[in-house]
Amino acid sequence: FPTLRGMKAELVVPVLNVSSIEASFAWFAKLGWRQGFAWDPEPGAAPVFGSVLCDDCEIFLCLDGQGGRGEHGAWLSIWVDDVDAVHELCLREGIEVTHGPADEVWHVREVHVRHPDGHVLRFSRALGLG
């Protein structure tokens, strides 16, 4: 097999299997993320693929494909500057918080929130960074 030594990874973009691209756009908007692209196979049709953006981060959304949902949904670790602010935002916006915010024994403060399709977004900040 050819070696991957020396390969430079330039970007990692997770892909979430969602039941509705439009509903996911709206859910992520509550977290302050904005819609990136929306692709539909036919003009005027509902999008089947899209993305959401926050600063330099992007998440792809795929309608009914590419991964699981529900209890088999993806877990994403998103590093932020203020976990408690994310938690307060989630409470205000009615986003399901499944854990935290809590200082973990691995020296990270975390809050976990659940996307309507079961994906868990784990917002984290290393302790001792201010």
N, CA, C and O atoms as CSV, one atom per row, in Angstrom:
chain,resi,resn,atom,element,x,y,z
A,1,PHE,N,N,0.827,-1.184,0.000
A,1,PHE,CA,C,0.000,0.000,0.000
A,1,PHE,C,C,0.871,1.247,0.000
A,1,PHE,O,O,1.921,1.265,0.643
A,2,PRO,N,N,0.462,2.269,-0.696
A,2,PRO,CA,C,1.250,3.502,-0.662
A,2,PRO,C,C,1.133,4.135,0.717
A,2,PRO,O,O,0.105,4.014,1.382
A,3,THR,N,N,2.166,4.789,1.126
A,3,THR,CA,C,2.176,5.435,2.430
A,3,THR,C,C,1.523,6.811,2.345
A,3,THR,O,O,1.546,7.464,1.301
A,4,LEU,N,N,0.952,7.229,3.446
A,4,LEU,CA,C,0.373,8.569,3.526
A,4,LEU,C,C,1.312,9.524,4.241
A,4,LEU,O,O,0.942,10.663,4.526
A,5,ARG,N,N,2.517,9.070,4.530
A,5,ARG,CA,C,3.485,9.951,5.185
A,5,ARG,C,C,3.715,11.174,4.303
A,5,ARG,O,O,3.849,11.080,3.083
A,6,GLY,N,N,3.753,12.271,4.942
A,6,GLY,CA,C,3.965,13.495,4.204
A,6,GLY,C,C,2.678,14.125,3.690
A,6,GLY,O,O,2.688,15.261,3.216
A,7,MET,N,N,1.562,13.389,3.781
A,7,MET,CA,C,0.294,13.969,3.364
A,7,MET,C,C,-0.077,15.079,4.347
A,7,MET,O,O,0.075,14.921,5.558
A,8,LYS,N,N,-0.554,16.174,3.830
A,8,LYS,CA,C,-0.989,17.278,4.681
A,8,LYS,C,C,-2.510,17.357,4.611
A,8,LYS,O,O,-3.080,17.674,3.567
A,9,ALA,N,N,-3.148,17.069,5.720
A,9,ALA,CA,C,-4.598,17.240,5.788
A,9,ALA,C,C,-4.890,18.733,5.834
A,9,ALA,O,O,-4.326,19.449,6.660
A,10,GLU,N,N,-5.749,19.198,4.971
A,10,GLU,CA,C,-6.037,20.624,4.896
A,10,GLU,C,C,-7.322,21.028,5.597
A,10,GLU,O,O,-7.455,22.164,6.051
A,11,LEU,N,N,-8.276,20.095,5.687
A,11,LEU,CA,C,-9.568,20.440,6.260
A,11,LEU,C,C,-10.337,19.165,6.555
A,11,LEU,O,O,-10.262,18.208,5.784
A,12,VAL,N,N,-11.069,19.135,7.646
A,12,VAL,CA,C,-11.970,18.036,7.969
A,12,VAL,C,C,-13.364,18.641,8.104
A,12,VAL,O,O,-13.564,19.579,8.876
A,13,VAL,N,N,-14.317,18.110,7.360
A,13,VAL,CA,C,-15.689,18.604,7.419
A,13,VAL,C,C,-16.614,17.427,7.732
A,13,VAL,O,O,-16.763,16.525,6.907
A,14,PRO,N,N,-17.235,17.425,8.909
A,14,PRO,CA,C,-18.168,16.345,9.220
A,14,PRO,C,C,-19.419,16.441,8.349
A,14,PRO,O,O,-19.797,17.519,7.892
A,15,VAL,N,N,-20.047,15.291,8.132
A,15,VAL,CA,C,-21.292,15.214,7.367
A,15,VAL,C,C,-22.349,14.607,8.288
A,15,VAL,O,O,-22.171,13.500,8.796
A,16,LEU,N,N,-23.440,15.327,8.501
A,16,LEU,CA,C,-24.531,14.836,9.341
A,16,LEU,C,C,-25.706,14.394,8.476
A,16,LEU,O,O,-26.122,15.106,7.563
A,17,ASN,N,N,-26.229,13.221,8.773
A,17,ASN,CA,C,-27.443,12.709,8.147
A,17,ASN,C,C,-28.618,13.405,8.834
A,17,ASN,O,O,-28.794,13.268,10.044
A,18,VAL,N,N,-29.416,14.143,8.079
A,18,VAL,CA,C,-30.534,14.884,8.663
A,18,VAL,C,C,-31.838,14.543,7.948
A,18,VAL,O,O,-31.836,14.112,6.795
A,19,SER,N,N,-32.939,14.742,8.645
A,19,SER,CA,C,-34.261,14.475,8.066
A,19,SER,C,C,-34.793,15.671,7.297
A,19,SER,O,O,-35.725,15.533,6.505
A,20,SER,N,N,-34.209,16.850,7.520
A,20,SER,CA,C,-34.619,18.053,6.798
A,20,SER,C,C,-33.459,19.044,6.777
A,20,SER,O,O,-32.962,19.457,7.825
A,21,ILE,N,N,-33.040,19.415,5.590
A,21,ILE,CA,C,-31.974,20.410,5.463
A,21,ILE,C,C,-32.463,21.756,6.004
A,21,ILE,O,O,-31.767,22.408,6.783
A,22,GLU,N,N,-33.654,22.165,5.589
A,22,GLU,CA,C,-34.191,23.465,6.011
A,22,GLU,C,C,-34.364,23.541,7.527
A,22,GLU,O,O,-34.020,24.553,8.138
A,23,ALA,N,N,-34.898,22.471,8.144
A,23,ALA,CA,C,-35.067,22.473,9.603
A,23,ALA,C,C,-33.712,22.514,10.301
A,23,ALA,O,O,-33.573,23.143,11.350
A,24,SER,N,N,-32.716,21.850,9.728
A,24,SER,CA,C,-31.375,21.888,10.309
A,24,SER,C,C,-30.754,23.273,10.173
A,24,SER,O,O,-30.075,23.738,11.088
A,25,PHE,N,N,-30.977,23.935,9.043
A,25,PHE,CA,C,-30.510,25.315,8.909
A,25,PHE,C,C,-31.081,26.164,10.045
A,25,PHE,O,O,-30.356,26.934,10.674
A,26,ALA,N,N,-32.379,26.021,10.306
A,26,ALA,CA,C,-33.043,26.809,11.345
A,26,ALA,C,C,-32.504,26.461,12.731
A,26,ALA,O,O,-32.304,27.352,13.556
A,27,TRP,N,N,-32.268,25.174,12.994
A,27,TRP,CA,C,-31.754,24.755,14.300
A,27,TRP,C,C,-30.359,25.323,14.526
A,27,TRP,O,O,-30.083,25.881,15.588
A,28,PHE,N,N,-29.476,25.187,13.539
A,28,PHE,CA,C,-28.125,25.719,13.691
A,28,PHE,C,C,-28.130,27.244,13.796
A,28,PHE,O,O,-27.265,27.816,14.459
A,29,ALA,N,N,-29.082,27.905,13.157
A,29,ALA,CA,C,-29.182,29.367,13.257
A,29,ALA,C,C,-29.417,29.793,14.708
A,29,ALA,O,O,-28.938,30.846,15.129
A,30,LYS,N,N,-30.148,28.985,15.470
A,30,LYS,CA,C,-30.358,29.289,16.889
A,30,LYS,C,C,-29.041,29.304,17.659
A,30,LYS,O,O,-28.915,29.994,18.670
A,31,LEU,N,N,-28.054,28.535,17.174
A,31,LEU,CA,C,-26.737,28.496,17.802
A,31,LEU,C,C,-25.804,29.580,17.260
A,31,LEU,O,O,-24.659,29.696,17.696
A,32,GLY,N,N,-26.303,30.372,16.308
A,32,GLY,CA,C,-25.487,31.429,15.731
A,32,GLY,C,C,-24.736,31.020,14.474
A,32,GLY,O,O,-23.948,31.802,13.941
A,33,TRP,N,N,-24.973,29.800,13.993
A,33,TRP,CA,C,-24.363,29.356,12.739
A,33,TRP,C,C,-25.190,29.890,11.585
A,33,TRP,O,O,-26.390,30.116,11.737
A,34,ARG,N,N,-24.567,30.093,10.435
A,34,ARG,CA,C,-25.297,30.596,9.271
A,34,ARG,C,C,-25.309,29.538,8.169
A,34,ARG,O,O,-24.462,28.646,8.121
A,35,GLN,N,N,-26.282,29.667,7.305
A,35,GLN,CA,C,-26.371,28.751,6.169
A,35,GLN,C,C,-25.211,28.984,5.216
A,35,GLN,O,O,-24.886,30.124,4.885
A,36,GLY,N,N,-24.598,27.912,4.784
A,36,GLY,CA,C,-23.580,27.975,3.743
A,36,GLY,C,C,-24.263,27.794,2.399
A,36,GLY,O,O,-24.964,28.688,1.925
A,37,PHE,N,N,-24.059,26.653,1.798
A,37,PHE,CA,C,-24.707,26.376,0.517
A,37,PHE,C,C,-25.903,25.463,0.725
A,37,PHE,O,O,-26.004,24.779,1.743
A,38,ALA,N,N,-26.801,25.459,-0.240
A,38,ALA,CA,C,-27.925,24.514,-0.289
A,38,ALA,C,C,-28.005,24.013,-1.719
A,38,ALA,O,O,-28.122,24.800,-2.659
A,39,TRP,N,N,-27.939,22.690,-1.876
A,39,TRP,CA,C,-27.971,22.100,-3.219
A,39,TRP,C,C,-29.233,21.269,-3.380
A,39,TRP,O,O,-29.562,20.434,-2.536
A,40,ASP,N,N,-29.927,21.514,-4.474
A,40,ASP,CA,C,-31.078,20.686,-4.816
A,40,ASP,C,C,-30.870,20.140,-6.220
A,40,ASP,O,O,-30.297,20.817,-7.074
A,41,PRO,N,N,-31.333,18.918,-6.463
A,41,PRO,CA,C,-31.110,18.293,-7.770
A,41,PRO,C,C,-31.929,18.921,-8.885
A,41,PRO,O,O,-31.572,18.814,-10.058
A,42,GLU,N,N,-33.018,19.571,-8.526
A,42,GLU,CA,C,-33.888,20.210,-9.515
A,42,GLU,C,C,-34.203,21.620,-9.038
A,42,GLU,O,O,-34.453,21.832,-7.851
A,43,PRO,N,N,-34.194,22.576,-9.946
A,43,PRO,CA,C,-34.555,23.941,-9.540
A,43,PRO,C,C,-35.920,23.969,-8.844
A,43,PRO,O,O,-36.898,23.410,-9.341
A,44,GLY,N,N,-35.961,24.621,-7.700
A,44,GLY,CA,C,-37.212,24.746,-6.960
A,44,GLY,C,C,-37.492,23.603,-6.009
A,44,GLY,O,O,-38.425,23.690,-5.211
A,45,ALA,N,N,-36.713,22.531,-6.067
A,45,ALA,CA,C,-36.913,21.404,-5.154
A,45,ALA,C,C,-36.282,21.720,-3.799
A,45,ALA,O,O,-35.434,22.606,-3.690
A,46,ALA,N,N,-36.702,20.990,-2.778
A,46,ALA,CA,C,-36.094,21.156,-1.466
A,46,ALA,C,C,-34.646,20.681,-1.527
A,46,ALA,O,O,-34.341,19.709,-2.219
A,47,PRO,N,N,-33.761,21.353,-0.814
A,47,PRO,CA,C,-32.346,20.941,-0.864
A,47,PRO,C,C,-32.147,19.547,-0.274
A,47,PRO,O,O,-32.845,19.137,0.653
A,48,VAL,N,N,-31.170,18.829,-0.841
A,48,VAL,CA,C,-30.822,17.499,-0.349
A,48,VAL,C,C,-29.417,17.485,0.255
A,48,VAL,O,O,-29.011,16.488,0.853
A,49,PHE,N,N,-28.682,18.571,0.103
A,49,PHE,CA,C,-27.348,18.672,0.661
A,49,PHE,C,C,-27.088,20.146,0.945
A,49,PHE,O,O,-27.549,21.014,0.203
A,50,GLY,N,N,-26.364,20.426,1.999
A,50,GLY,CA,C,-26.068,21.817,2.325
A,50,GLY,C,C,-25.008,21.904,3.386
A,50,GLY,O,O,-24.402,20.902,3.766
A,51,SER,N,N,-24.786,23.114,3.865
A,51,SER,CA,C,-23.797,23.299,4.922
A,51,SER,C,C,-24.203,24.446,5.821
A,51,SER,O,O,-24.978,25.326,5.447
A,52,VAL,N,N,-23.643,24.400,7.033
A,52,VAL,CA,C,-23.752,25.506,7.978
A,52,VAL,C,C,-22.341,25.931,8.350
A,52,VAL,O,O,-21.413,25.124,8.358
A,53,LEU,N,N,-22.198,27.219,8.659
A,53,LEU,CA,C,-20.884,27.811,8.897
A,53,LEU,C,C,-20.877,28.612,10.192
A,53,LEU,O,O,-21.867,29.243,10.562
A,54,CYS,N,N,-19.735,28.568,10.868
A,54,CYS,CA,C,-19.479,29.428,12.020
A,54,CYS,C,C,-17.994,29.749,11.994
A,54,CYS,O,O,-17.153,28.872,12.194
A,55,ASP,N,N,-17.684,31.000,11.747
A,55,ASP,CA,C,-16.296,31.418,11.596
A,55,ASP,C,C,-15.632,30.553,10.526
A,55,ASP,O,O,-16.114,30.512,9.394
A,56,ASP,N,N,-14.540,29.862,10.854
A,56,ASP,CA,C,-13.838,29.034,9.865
A,56,ASP,C,C,-14.304,27.573,9.869
A,56,ASP,O,O,-13.705,26.737,9.193
A,57,CYS,N,N,-15.356,27.259,10.616
A,57,CYS,CA,C,-15.832,25.880,10.733
A,57,CYS,C,C,-17.053,25.654,9.840
A,57,CYS,O,O,-17.876,26.549,9.647
A,58,GLU,N,N,-17.147,24.439,9.304
A,58,GLU,CA,C,-18.261,24.085,8.422
A,58,GLU,C,C,-18.719,22.667,8.732
A,58,GLU,O,O,-17.904,21.792,9.023
A,59,ILE,N,N,-20.022,22.449,8.667
A,59,ILE,CA,C,-20.626,21.127,8.807
A,59,ILE,C,C,-21.513,20.915,7.596
A,59,ILE,O,O,-22.342,21.765,7.272
A,60,PHE,N,N,-21.341,19.774,6.921
A,60,PHE,CA,C,-22.217,19.414,5.808
A,60,PHE,C,C,-23.461,18.717,6.358
A,60,PHE,O,O,-23.403,18.022,7.372
A,61,LEU,N,N,-24.573,18.913,5.676
A,61,LEU,CA,C,-25.848,18.297,6.018
A,61,LEU,C,C,-26.327,17.503,4.809
A,61,LEU,O,O,-26.408,18.042,3.705
A,62,CYS,N,N,-26.643,16.233,5.009
A,62,CYS,CA,C,-27.069,15.366,3.907
A,62,CYS,C,C,-28.445,14.803,4.235
A,62,CYS,O,O,-28.633,14.194,5.288
A,63,LEU,N,N,-29.399,15.002,3.345
A,63,LEU,CA,C,-30.764,14.526,3.556
A,63,LEU,C,C,-30.814,13.006,3.415
A,63,LEU,O,O,-30.513,12.461,2.353
A,64,ASP,N,N,-31.197,12.330,4.501
A,64,ASP,CA,C,-31.440,10.883,4.508
A,64,ASP,C,C,-30.280,10.044,3.997
A,64,ASP,O,O,-30.505,9.015,3.361
A,65,GLY,N,N,-29.057,10.454,4.257
A,65,GLY,CA,C,-27.932,9.638,3.813
A,65,GLY,C,C,-26.644,10.017,4.495
A,65,GLY,O,O,-26.574,11.017,5.210
A,66,GLN,N,N,-25.626,9.214,4.272
A,66,GLN,CA,C,-24.272,9.444,4.776
A,66,GLN,C,C,-24.230,9.486,6.296
A,66,GLN,O,O,-24.080,10.550,6.897
A,67,GLY,N,N,-24.361,8.327,6.903
A,67,GLY,CA,C,-24.272,8.220,8.353
A,67,GLY,C,C,-25.609,7.902,8.979
A,67,GLY,O,O,-26.625,7.783,8.294
A,68,GLY,N,N,-25.593,7.765,10.295
A,68,GLY,CA,C,-26.795,7.404,11.027
A,68,GLY,C,C,-27.441,8.612,11.676
A,68,GLY,O,O,-26.942,9.735,11.616
A,69,ARG,N,N,-28.578,8.327,12.300
A,69,ARG,CA,C,-29.308,9.330,13.073
A,69,ARG,C,C,-29.784,8.680,14.354
A,69,ARG,O,O,-29.536,7.496,14.585
A,70,GLY,N,N,-30.458,9.436,15.178
A,70,GLY,CA,C,-30.995,8.898,16.427
A,70,GLY,C,C,-29.875,8.441,17.340
A,70,GLY,O,O,-28.871,9.139,17.486
A,71,GLU,N,N,-30.034,7.267,17.964
A,71,GLU,CA,C,-29.003,6.782,18.873
A,71,GLU,C,C,-27.704,6.467,18.147
A,71,GLU,O,O,-26.667,6.305,18.791
A,72,HIS,N,N,-27.737,6.376,16.834
A,72,HIS,CA,C,-26.531,6.143,16.037
A,72,HIS,C,C,-26.037,7.427,15.369
A,72,HIS,O,O,-25.244,7.384,14.428
A,73,GLY,N,N,-26.509,8.552,15.862
A,73,GLY,CA,C,-26.088,9.837,15.310
A,73,GLY,C,C,-24.628,10.133,15.633
A,73,GLY,O,O,-24.014,9.484,16.481
A,74,ALA,N,N,-24.098,11.114,14.945
A,74,ALA,CA,C,-22.704,11.507,15.124
A,74,ALA,C,C,-22.520,12.339,16.388
A,74,ALA,O,O,-23.448,12.993,16.864
A,75,TRP,N,N,-21.311,12.298,16.914
A,75,TRP,CA,C,-20.887,13.186,17.988
A,75,TRP,C,C,-19.822,14.102,17.414
A,75,TRP,O,O,-18.865,13.634,16.797
A,76,LEU,N,N,-19.980,15.405,17.611
A,76,LEU,CA,C,-19.001,16.383,17.148
A,76,LEU,C,C,-18.444,17.122,18.356
A,76,LEU,O,O,-19.191,17.529,19.246
A,77,SER,N,N,-17.146,17.289,18.380
A,77,SER,CA,C,-16.502,18.081,19.416
A,77,SER,C,C,-16.171,19.443,18.824
A,77,SER,O,O,-15.377,19.549,17.890
A,78,ILE,N,N,-16.780,20.471,19.370
A,78,ILE,CA,C,-16.602,21.834,18.873
A,78,ILE,C,C,-15.988,22.659,20.000
A,78,ILE,O,O,-16.586,22.824,21.063
A,79,TRP,N,N,-14.788,23.171,19.750
A,79,TRP,CA,C,-14.066,23.935,20.757
A,79,TRP,C,C,-14.448,25.410,20.643
A,79,TRP,O,O,-14.371,26.001,19.565
A,80,VAL,N,N,-14.857,25.992,21.758
A,80,VAL,CA,C,-15.359,27.369,21.786
A,80,VAL,C,C,-14.635,28.167,22.860
A,80,VAL,O,O,-13.913,27.612,23.688
A,81,ASP,N,N,-14.843,29.481,22.830
A,81,ASP,CA,C,-14.198,30.342,23.819
A,81,ASP,C,C,-14.995,30.461,25.110
A,81,ASP,O,O,-14.436,30.871,26.127
A,82,ASP,N,N,-16.300,30.112,25.106
A,82,ASP,CA,C,-17.115,30.283,26.304
A,82,ASP,C,C,-18.237,29.240,26.329
A,82,ASP,O,O,-19.291,29.432,25.722
A,83,VAL,N,N,-17.998,28.149,27.033
A,83,VAL,CA,C,-18.974,27.061,27.142
A,83,VAL,C,C,-20.247,27.539,27.823
A,83,VAL,O,O,-21.347,27.167,27.416
A,84,ASP,N,N,-20.104,28.361,28.856
A,84,ASP,CA,C,-21.282,28.818,29.603
A,84,ASP,C,C,-22.177,29.711,28.751
A,84,ASP,O,O,-23.400,29.676,28.888
A,85,ALA,N,N,-21.579,30.505,27.877
A,85,ALA,CA,C,-22.378,31.335,26.970
A,85,ALA,C,C,-23.158,30.452,25.990
A,85,ALA,O,O,-24.310,30.746,25.670
A,86,VAL,N,N,-22.533,29.374,25.517
A,86,VAL,CA,C,-23.238,28.424,24.640
A,86,VAL,C,C,-24.414,27.815,25.398
A,86,VAL,O,O,-25.513,27.699,24.857
A,87,HIS,N,N,-24.182,27.426,26.648
A,87,HIS,CA,C,-25.251,26.834,27.461
A,87,HIS,C,C,-26.414,27.811,27.639
A,87,HIS,O,O,-27.574,27.438,27.466
A,88,GLU,N,N,-26.103,29.054,27.982
A,88,GLU,CA,C,-27.156,30.061,28.157
A,88,GLU,C,C,-27.939,30.273,26.861
A,88,GLU,O,O,-29.164,30.394,26.887
A,89,LEU,N,N,-27.239,30.317,25.735
A,89,LEU,CA,C,-27.893,30.462,24.438
A,89,LEU,C,C,-28.838,29.293,24.180
A,89,LEU,O,O,-29.967,29.492,23.732
A,90,CYS,N,N,-28.380,28.079,24.460
A,90,CYS,CA,C,-29.216,26.895,24.241
A,90,CYS,C,C,-30.481,26.947,25.094
A,90,CYS,O,O,-31.567,26.617,24.618
A,91,LEU,N,N,-30.342,27.356,26.343
A,91,LEU,CA,C,-31.514,27.467,27.216
A,91,LEU,C,C,-32.498,28.497,26.672
A,91,LEU,O,O,-33.704,28.253,26.645
A,92,ARG,N,N,-31.987,29.647,26.238
A,92,ARG,CA,C,-32.858,30.696,25.671
A,92,ARG,C,C,-33.573,30.221,24.414
A,92,ARG,O,O,-34.742,30.542,24.202
A,93,GLU,N,N,-32.874,29.458,23.584
A,93,GLU,CA,C,-33.413,29.048,22.280
A,93,GLU,C,C,-34.171,27.720,22.323
A,93,GLU,O,O,-34.663,27.258,21.293
A,94,GLY,N,N,-34.269,27.102,23.499
A,94,GLY,CA,C,-34.998,25.844,23.617
A,94,GLY,C,C,-34.277,24.658,22.990
A,94,GLY,O,O,-34.920,23.705,22.550
A,95,ILE,N,N,-32.952,24.705,22.946
A,95,ILE,CA,C,-32.154,23.608,22.407
A,95,ILE,C,C,-31.904,22.606,23.528
A,95,ILE,O,O,-31.543,22.988,24.641
A,96,GLU,N,N,-32.097,21.321,23.231
A,96,GLU,CA,C,-31.942,20.274,24.239
A,96,GLU,C,C,-30.485,20.158,24.707
A,96,GLU,O,O,-29.580,19.889,23.917
A,97,VAL,N,N,-30.293,20.366,25.995
A,97,VAL,CA,C,-28.987,20.189,26.627
A,97,VAL,C,C,-29.006,18.818,27.290
A,97,VAL,O,O,-29.888,18.536,28.100
A,98,THR,N,N,-28.038,17.960,26.954
A,98,THR,CA,C,-28.020,16.604,27.501
A,98,THR,C,C,-26.981,16.412,28.598
A,98,THR,O,O,-27.019,15.411,29.314
A,99,HIS,N,N,-26.048,17.362,28.740
A,99,HIS,CA,C,-25.009,17.236,29.767
A,99,HIS,C,C,-24.357,18.598,29.998
A,99,HIS,O,O,-24.066,19.342,29.062
A,100,GLY,N,N,-24.143,18.893,31.271
A,100,GLY,CA,C,-23.373,20.077,31.625
A,100,GLY,C,C,-24.175,21.363,31.604
A,100,GLY,O,O,-25.404,21.377,31.537
A,101,PRO,N,N,-23.407,22.443,31.665
A,101,PRO,CA,C,-21.956,22.532,31.582
A,101,PRO,C,C,-21.297,21.958,32.834
A,101,PRO,O,O,-21.807,22.095,33.946
A,102,ALA,N,N,-20.156,21.315,32.622
A,102,ALA,CA,C,-19.448,20.673,33.715
A,102,ALA,C,C,-17.949,20.689,33.448
A,102,ALA,O,O,-17.496,20.605,32.307
A,103,ASP,N,N,-17.196,20.799,34.540
A,103,ASP,CA,C,-15.741,20.661,34.469
A,103,ASP,C,C,-15.437,19.172,34.570
A,103,ASP,O,O,-15.747,18.534,35.576
A,104,GLU,N,N,-14.832,18.628,33.531
A,104,GLU,CA,C,-14.562,17.193,33.465
A,104,GLU,C,C,-13.181,16.879,34.028
A,104,GLU,O,O,-12.317,17.753,34.097
A,105,VAL,N,N,-12.981,15.623,34.431
A,105,VAL,CA,C,-11.701,15.216,35.014
A,105,VAL,C,C,-10.568,15.274,33.998
A,105,VAL,O,O,-9.398,15.259,34.381
A,106,TRP,N,N,-10.892,15.340,32.716
A,106,TRP,CA,C,-9.865,15.443,31.674
A,106,TRP,C,C,-9.514,16.906,31.386
A,106,TRP,O,O,-8.934,17.216,30.345
A,107,HIS,N,N,-9.870,17.810,32.320
A,107,HIS,CA,C,-9.473,19.224,32.293
A,107,HIS,C,C,-10.120,20.001,31.145
A,107,HIS,O,O,-9.489,20.850,30.516
A,108,VAL,N,N,-11.370,19.696,30.893
A,108,VAL,CA,C,-12.145,20.378,29.859
A,108,VAL,C,C,-13.518,20.695,30.443
A,108,VAL,O,O,-14.117,19.867,31.128
A,109,ARG,N,N,-14.004,21.890,30.168
A,109,ARG,CA,C,-15.381,22.245,30.519
A,109,ARG,C,C,-16.227,21.963,29.293
A,109,ARG,O,O,-15.874,22.363,28.184
A,110,GLU,N,N,-17.352,21.269,29.489
A,110,GLU,CA,C,-18.175,20.853,28.351
A,110,GLU,C,C,-19.655,21.044,28.613
A,110,GLU,O,O,-20.124,21.011,29.751
A,111,VAL,N,N,-20.372,21.243,27.524
A,111,VAL,CA,C,-21.822,21.159,27.507
A,111,VAL,C,C,-22.189,20.396,26.231
A,111,VAL,O,O,-21.644,20.662,25.160
A,112,HIS,N,N,-23.111,19.454,26.358
A,112,HIS,CA,C,-23.542,18.650,25.213
A,112,HIS,C,C,-24.966,19.022,24.853
A,112,HIS,O,O,-25.825,19.147,25.726
A,113,VAL,N,N,-25.213,19.200,23.566
A,113,VAL,CA,C,-26.564,19.503,23.086
A,113,VAL,C,C,-26.929,18.526,21.977
A,113,VAL,O,O,-26.062,18.041,21.249
A,114,ARG,N,N,-28.238,18.243,21.858
A,114,ARG,CA,C,-28.697,17.269,20.881
A,114,ARG,C,C,-29.465,17.937,19.747
A,114,ARG,O,O,-30.419,18.682,19.972
A,115,HIS,N,N,-29.026,17.652,18.522
A,115,HIS,CA,C,-29.724,18.054,17.303
A,115,HIS,C,C,-31.010,17.225,17.213
A,115,HIS,O,O,-31.034,16.095,17.701
A,116,PRO,N,N,-32.068,17.746,16.611
A,116,PRO,CA,C,-33.323,16.992,16.521
A,116,PRO,C,C,-33.190,15.599,15.891
A,116,PRO,O,O,-34.021,14.732,16.160
A,117,ASP,N,N,-32.178,15.367,15.070
A,117,ASP,CA,C,-31.982,14.048,14.469
A,117,ASP,C,C,-31.059,13.157,15.297
A,117,ASP,O,O,-30.646,12.099,14.822
A,118,GLY,N,N,-30.727,13.560,16.522
A,118,GLY,CA,C,-29.980,12.721,17.439
A,118,GLY,C,C,-28.493,12.984,17.511
A,118,GLY,O,O,-27.818,12.408,18.364
A,119,HIS,N,N,-27.960,13.825,16.659
A,119,HIS,CA,C,-26.530,14.127,16.712
A,119,HIS,C,C,-26.230,14.933,17.975
A,119,HIS,O,O,-27.043,15.749,18.410
A,120,VAL,N,N,-25.056,14.694,18.558
A,120,VAL,CA,C,-24.669,15.404,19.769
A,120,VAL,C,C,-23.507,16.334,19.450
A,120,VAL,O,O,-22.479,15.909,18.924
A,121,LEU,N,N,-23.685,17.597,19.775
A,121,LEU,CA,C,-22.617,18.587,19.629
A,121,LEU,C,C,-22.047,18.824,21.016
A,121,LEU,O,O,-22.757,19.232,21.936
A,122,ARG,N,N,-20.767,18.566,21.151
A,122,ARG,CA,C,-20.067,18.637,22.428
A,122,ARG,C,C,-19.219,19.910,22.396
A,122,ARG,O,O,-18.128,19.921,21.825
A,123,PHE,N,N,-19.726,20.979,23.012
A,123,PHE,CA,C,-19.009,22.253,23.043
A,123,PHE,C,C,-18.031,22.223,24.213
A,123,PHE,O,O,-18.417,21.961,25.352
A,124,SER,N,N,-16.762,22.494,23.919
A,124,SER,CA,C,-15.710,22.301,24.914
A,124,SER,C,C,-14.764,23.495,24.978
A,124,SER,O,O,-14.629,24.275,24.035
A,125,ARG,N,N,-14.114,23.599,26.141
A,125,ARG,CA,C,-13.059,24.598,26.362
A,125,ARG,C,C,-12.090,23.992,27.376
A,125,ARG,O,O,-12.502,23.536,28.443
A,126,ALA,N,N,-10.813,23.991,27.039
A,126,ALA,CA,C,-9.808,23.495,27.974
A,126,ALA,C,C,-9.815,24.369,29.225
A,126,ALA,O,O,-9.862,25.594,29.121
A,127,LEU,N,N,-9.768,23.760,30.394
A,127,LEU,CA,C,-9.737,24.509,31.652
A,127,LEU,C,C,-8.390,25.188,31.804
A,127,LEU,O,O,-7.359,24.657,31.390
A,128,GLY,N,N,-8.410,26.358,32.396
A,128,GLY,CA,C,-7.187,27.101,32.625
A,128,GLY,C,C,-6.829,28.032,31.483
A,128,GLY,O,O,-5.735,28.596,31.465
A,129,LEU,N,N,-7.751,28.204,30.511
A,129,LEU,CA,C,-7.484,29.095,29.386
A,129,LEU,C,C,-8.196,30.436,29.541
A,129,LEU,O,O,-8.312,31.185,28.571
A,130,GLY,N,N,-8.658,30.740,30.703
A,130,GLY,CA,C,-9.275,32.039,30.916
A,130,GLY,C,C,-10.756,31.997,31.040
A,130,GLY,O,O,-11.390,33.036,31.223
